[in-house]
Amino acid sequence: MSIKLIHHLTIIGVGLIGGSVAKALRCENAVGHVTGFGRRESTLQRAQALGVIDSWSLDLGAAVEQAEVVIISSPVNTIASIFHELKSYLGETTIVTDAGSVKGSIVDAAVRGLGDKIINFVPGHPIAGKEKSGIDAASETLFYGHRTILTPMANTRTEAISAVKDMWETIGAEVVFMEPSVHDDLLALTSHLPHALAFILVDLLSRQDNTKNCLNLSAGGFYDITRIASSDPVMWRDIFLSNKHAILQRLTEYSSAIDDLVGLIDRSDSSALEEMFKHANEVRRQIKDRRS
């Protein structure tokens, strides 16, 4: 790409996601200057040393004053306060987007915090990540082949939506549009619930009297299903609290499914157990085929 897609990009929260966006855009020659904003000077210095950002500031106004696009990739529980502070520094056409894993609460916070600048806000969520976090884990290929969900509002400027969509597609993502509530409900099932189960399973094992023997006998299945328990605990605490209603509903459904399974085992209902497993096996095969 010979023409810069974004002349000046500001990233609020230069960690895994924000850093990966910057690195990916650089690889595509799709960004000019990248400014980082954060609370830790050491993180920003590290990002600059790695060539992820060109400049940085601990002052939000200074960080966004020349920005064409602002990406908020900080923890979800910080985003509401950022909106309130950000409003007075934004230009009339400065585009703002985010990478938060929850959309309903973030959209509500944006409506309250951004005021008339809300028309330039395009809520987003890249469905990509790693167990490791931080700027050193950032990768220019993180989003390639993965979906990014955008949940614009009815009054969001068309130009802002197009710009954010183009940005994600430029770095290899497939863009999908949906309502914030639909996003939160689906992600509660496909992302948040699996993380809850991984955390619970590891915690359950750790509470056994014979934990060491359990670990010694752990096979591939245990490691596969608990891999995501290595994810950032603080980040996932905030996600669970920000999307608690949808997550509680999905946990209730899962609890009911566990009760059904307990009943089948208790009754020694071999045919029903086999049918349940066969059905899950076939659905899992279809999921794998679609992803490949």
N, C-alpha and C positions, 0 to 999 in steps of 0.2 A: 504494500500500500504506500503510494508515494505522497499522498496528502495526509496531514495529521488529522486524525479523527477528533481528538481533543487537544486543544492547544495548551490548556493549563488545567491540570487535575489536582484536586486536594483530597487526600485520604485522611479521614478521622478514625484513628485506630489502626496503626500500621502493624498488623499481626499477620497471621496465616492468610486470611481472606483478602484483606486490603493489600498486603504485600504481593500476593499472587496476581491480583488484578493488575497492579502496576507492572510487574515483571512480564505478564502476558501481553499487555498493550505495547510495551517496549519491543518485545520480540516481533510484533506485527508493525512496528514503526507507526503506531496509531496514537501516540501521545507525545506532546512536546515536553513541558515542564511538569514535574510531579512534586507537590509539597505535602509533607506529612505533618499531622497534628496529633499530639497525645499528651499524656500526663507525665510520662517518664522520659527524661532527657536521654538516658542511656539507650533506650529502645530506639529512639529517633536517630541517635548517632550511629547505632548499629545498622539501621536501615540505609542510612546515607553511605556508610562505609561499604555496604554490600552492593551499592549502585541501584537500590530499589527506588529511592527518592532522590531528588536533586537538592531539596532544601527542606527545612523543618522549622516549626515554631511552637512554643508553648502557649502562645496567644492565639485564640481562635479567630479573632478579627483579622489579624495579620496573615493567618494561614489561608483564609478564604477570600481575601479582598480581590485577588486577580483570577479567581477560579471560574472556569467555564462550567465544570462539573464537580460536584462534591459527593464523595462516597462515604457514608457512615458505616464503618465496619467494627464498631466498638460493641461491648457486651450489651445485650438487649435491655438490661436494667438501667443503662446510662443514657439511652437514646432519647427518652422524654426530656430530660434536662438539657440535652444538647440542642434540641429543637428550639427551646425557649431562648437560649443564648445565641443561637445561630441566626435567628430571624433578622435581627437588626444589621447584620453584616452582609446579607445576601443582596446581590444585584437584582434588578427587575427580571432578568431572564436566566439567572444562575440556576442550573438544574441540580436537584438534590435527589439522591437515591440511597438505599441502605441495603444491607446484606443480612438482616436479622432473620432468625429461624422462626419467629412468630410474627404474624402480620396484623391481626386485629387490634391488639393493644398498641402497636407502633403507629398504625393509621390513626387511631383515636388521639394519641399523643401529638401526632403531626398536625392534626386539625386544630388542636388546642394551642400548640406552640408556634406554628409557622404563620398563622393568620392568613393574610392575602397572598403570601408566598406559597401557599399550599398547592396552587395550580402548577408549580414547577417540581413537585415532589412525586417521584415514581417509586413506590415501595417494591422491593425485590428480595429474592432469596435464592442464592445459588445452591443447588443440591449437590454439594461437593465438600469434601473436607478430609481430614486425617486425624489419627489419634493424637499426633503431636501438634502443638500449637506454637505460636510465636513467629517472628520474622524469619528466623533461621529455617523454619519448615516451609516457607513460601516457595511455590513452584509455578513456573510459567505454563505448565500443562495441567494444572489442577482442574480447570473447568472444561477441558476438551472432552467432548462426547457426553457431557452431563447436562441436565436441564437446569435452567434458571427460571423461577416463577416470578412474574410481575403481576402486581395487583393494583393497577392504577384506579383512581376514583373517576366519577363521571365528569368532574370539572378539571381533570388533569390536562394540561396543554398537549396537543397532539405532537408538537415538535419535541417536547420533553420525552414523551413515550418513545418516539422514533429514535432519539439519540441514545437512550438507555438500552433499547433493544439492539441497536446497531453495535453498541459497545460490547455487549455480551456475546453477540454472534461473531464479532471480530475475533474474540479470544476462544472460540470453539464451542460455545454453549448453544444448546437448543432452547429457545425462549418459548415459554408457555404462559398464557394469561388465565387468571381465575380471580374469583372474589376472595377477599381476605378470610372470611369465615370458612369458605370451602378449603382454602389452603390450610388453615389451622386444624380443621377436622381431619383432613387426609394425612397431614404430617404427624398428627398425634398417633395415628395408627402405624404409619410406615417408618417413622423415625423416632419419635419420642417414646412410644411404647417399647420398641426393641431395646432402646438404651435403658429404660427402667428395668426390663427383665435381666439385662446383662449385669447391671449394678446389684440387683437383688440376689442373683445367683451367686456372684462372687462374695457378697456380704454373708449369705447363708453358709457358704463353704467356710468362710473365715471364723464362723461362730461354732464350728464343730469341735468336739473334744479331740478328735483325731485329724485335725486339719492337715498336718504334715503328710500323713498317709494318704489322705484324699488327693493332695497335690501330686504326690508321687505316682498315683494311679490315674491321674488325669490324662485323657487321650485327646485326639484331634478335635472331637466334637465339642468338648468343654472349651478348648482354646478358641475354636471358631466362633462359638456363640457368645463368648465373653470378651472378644477382642475389643469391642467398643466401650467396655468398662474402663479402658485406659484413657478415655476422653476427659477433657478438662472438667473437673467437678463443679467449679464455680459457674462456668458457662451453662452447664446442664441444670444446676440449681435454679438459675435465673430463667431458663427456658421453661422448666416445669411450673414455676410460679406464674410466669407470664401467660402460659397457655393452659392453666390449671383445669378449666371447665371441660375442655375437649379431652385432655389427658385423663381426668377422672372418669369421664364417660367411657373411654377406651379401656381403662383399667377395670371398670365394672364389667364390661363385656368380656374381657379376658378372664376375670374371676369366675364368671358364669360358665365360660368354656372349660375352665379347670374343674369346676364342679361336675360338668357333664362327663369329663374324662375320668374323674374319680368314681363316678357312678358306674361307668362301663367296666372299669377294672374291678371294682367291688363285686359286680355281678358276674364277673368272668365272661363277659359278652364278647367272645373272640371275633365273631363275624362283624359286629358293629365297630370294634376297634380296628379291624383290618380295613373296613370300608373308609373309616376316618383317615387312616394313614395313607391309603391308596389315593383318596381324593386330594389330600395335602401334597402327596408326591407328584401327582399330575399337574396341579396348579404350580408347584415349584418348578417343574420342567418347563411349563409354558412361560413363566417369568424369565427363566434363564435363556430360553430361545429368543424372546423379545429383546433382551439386553444384548445378545450376540448378533 
